[in-house]
């Protein structure tokens, strides 16, 4: 049942983002930033954590979960290190995900050919 719940919640989040792309003139990059910021704001006001515990990976994997992860890392770093935690916390909390994205995108660039015309 957990898999079904994660699939449905993740699908709803992605469907809402797709509707936003189709019905507005916002570019995909701006929608991605909006989702990350929305996840951070929902985490800051305490709504995202209970939702995340209920929905599991369906809420943690999309960009909303990444924004919440950035917020949680920043909050912990501010509690430990003070003002400098504003700058360090998000990177520390999401370092593995960011590193994986960079490594796998580099591998994909080596395996695939560019379709740019000269």
TAZIHU-V276094 format. One record per residue. N is the residue number from 1. RES is the residue in one small letter. BURIAL is + if it has 16 or more other ideal C-beta (glycine too) atoms within 10 Angstrom, else -. D_FIRST is the distance of its C-alpha to the first C-alpha in Angstrom with 1 decimal. Layout:
N RES BURIAL D_FIRST
N RES BURIAL D_FIRST
//
This chain:
1 x - 0.0
2 x - 3.8
3 x - 5.4
4 x - 5.2
5 x - 6.2
6 x + 8.6
7 x - 9.8
8 x - 10.6
9 x + 12.2
10 x + 14.1
11 x - 15.2
12 x - 16.5
13 x + 18.4
14 x - 19.9
15 x - 20.8
16 x - 22.6
17 x + 24.4
18 x - 25.4
19 x - 26.7
20 x - 28.6
21 x - 30.2
22 x - 31.1
23 x - 32.5
24 x - 34.4
25 x - 36.9
26 x - 35.1
27 x - 35.0
28 x - 31.7
29 x - 33.0
30 x - 33.5
31 x + 30.0
32 x - 28.6
33 x - 30.9
34 x - 29.9
35 x + 26.2
36 x + 27.1
37 x - 29.4
38 x - 27.0
39 x + 24.5
40 x + 27.4
41 x - 28.7
42 x + 25.4
43 x + 25.1
44 x - 28.8
45 x - 28.4
46 x - 25.4
47 x - 22.8
48 x + 20.8
49 x - 19.9
50 x - 17.9
51 x + 16.2
52 x + 15.5
53 x - 14.1
54 x - 11.7
55 x + 10.7
56 x + 11.1
57 x + 12.4
58 x + 12.3
59 x + 15.1
60 x + 16.7
61 x + 17.5
62 x + 19.4
63 x + 22.9
64 x + 22.0
65 x + 20.5
66 x + 23.7
67 x + 25.9
68 x + 24.1
69 x + 24.6
70 x + 28.3
71 x + 28.7
72 x + 27.4
73 x + 29.6
74 x + 32.6
75 x + 32.1
76 x - 32.1
77 x + 35.1
78 x - 37.0
79 x - 36.6
80 x - 37.9
81 x - 40.5
82 x - 41.4
83 x - 42.4
84 x - 41.9
85 x + 38.2
86 x - 37.9
87 x - 38.7
88 x - 37.1
89 x + 33.8
90 x + 31.8
91 x - 33.1
92 x - 32.5
93 x + 28.8
94 x + 28.1
95 x - 30.6
96 x - 28.2
97 x - 26.4
98 x - 29.8
99 x - 31.4
100 x - 28.7
101 x - 29.1
102 x - 32.9
103 x - 32.9
104 x - 30.7
105 x - 32.5
106 x - 35.8
107 x - 34.7
108 x - 33.7
109 x - 37.1
110 x - 38.9
111 x - 37.1
112 x - 37.4
113 x - 40.6
114 x - 41.3
115 x - 42.0
116 x - 44.5
117 x - 47.8
118 x - 51.0
//
